[in-house]
Amino acid sequence: MVDRPRSAYGVLDQPTRARLFELLERLGHPATTAELAEKLEMHPNGVRNHLEVMQEAGLIERRHSRGGRGRPRDEWTISAAAEPGGRAPTAYAELASWLARACPTGR
């Protein structure tokens, strides 16, 4: 396999990342690391590590927001261009190809 930047392919095979992606989808709004950690009953540092892997793969986006004093908070949302399987769906193309091969040729 060619070594390349991490893509979305296989990133959601890890159960915690799959749960995070599903949770972000269900929430439907930007969520902070602390909010996600609380809902998954995990430590924020562990959740942040998973979120950064998902961000690197292009599945989610990070935005910094100011909430008063201190460091800006990270807010996470699903990327508009996210392809969780790592590539666009191909089921119809594969089905058409299979059907074409299954049809008898000739008379």
Buried (B, 14 or more C-beta within 10 A) or exposed (E): EEEEEEBBEEBBEEEBBBBBBEBBEEBEEBBBBEBBBEBBEBEBEEBBEBBBBBBBBBBBBBEEEEEEEEEEBBBBBBBEEBBBEBEEEEEEEEEEEEEEEEEEEEE
